[in-house]
Amino acid sequence: MLVVTNQIQTKLGFAEKMAPRFTRPGALLEMKGFVKVEVLITKNLTDYDELKVNMYWKTMEDFQHWKNSDAFKEAHKGSNAPGQESPILDSQIIISEVASTLEAISE
């Protein structure tokens, strides 16, 4: 399994506002190999907000298919009002392979 993390730095006060955008139902749910999305907000920062959007995919090919799809382009269109400055300061994509996991035993 693959985890694609988009680590996004935003202006202060924007992480909470932006987080729900990444988990809205849409075309992503229909993509082959898509497993889940989770959004993390870093809590110990004072100069900027930080989101980590983790997308889980079965294979790299599945992720690449999403990344090259029309649905991806539509999902990543600018959502700011005309003349409004983007709250995003920086963004970095990190691709990781899940090497080991441990989960709680269901009771």
N, C-alpha and C positions, 0 to 999 in steps of 0.2 A: 504494500500500500504506500501511497505517496501523499505527503502533506505539502501543499503550496501555501506559504505564508506571505501575505502582503502586510508588511510592517509600515504603518502610516503614521507620520507625525503631523498633528494639526495644531492650529491656534488653540489656546486655552479655551475651554468651554464647549468644544465641538465634538469630542469623542462620544459623549452620551447621545448627542443629536444624530450623529452619523451611523452609529452601530446598527440600528434596526434596518437601515438600507440594505445591508449585506445579507439579511436573512428573510427578505420578502419572498413569498412564493413566486415562481416564474419559470422560465424556460430551463433554468439550471436543473430543476427537479427531473426533467425529462432526458437529461444528457446521459449517455452510456458511460458507466463507470463512476458516476458521481456518488459519493457516500454521504457526506455531510459538510456543513459549514459551521464553524463556531467563531464568535467574535470575543476577543479578550481586550480589556481596557487596563493599561498599566496604571497602577495607583500611587506610585512613589515618585512622581515627577512634579516639578514646579514651574519649569520654563515653557512647556508645551504639553499637549495631550498626546497619547500614543494608543493606537489600535493595532491589534494583531488579528488579521482575518485569516483563519486556518481553513483551507479547503482540502477535504480528503478525497482522493481519487484512487481507483483500483490500479490504474497504470498511467505511465507517462503519456502514452498514446491517447488515452481518454482525456487527459488534461489538455493536450495539444489540440485535440478536436474541438474542445470547448473554446480554447483561446483563439482559434481561427474561425469560429462560427459567427454568423450574423447576430445570433442571440447575445454573444459576448460583446460585440460592438454596440449593440443597442443598450445593454446594461451599463456600459461604461461611457455613454454620452455625457457631456457636461450637464450638471443639474443645477448650476447656479443661474440666478436671474440675470438678465442682461445688465452689464455694468457692475455686477457683484463680484468681488474678489473671492477666489477659492480659499477655503480655510486650510487646505493641505499645504504643509511646509516641505515635506519630503516623503518619499515612498520607496520601499525596497522589496523586491520579490526574493524569497528564500525557498528553495526546493529541497525537501528532506525525504528520505526513505524511512519508513517505520521499521526499525531494526528489532525492537523488543517491546513487549507490553505486559502489564499485570493488571488484572481487573478484579474487583471484589467478587466474592462468591455470593450468588443470589440466595436469599433465605426463603 
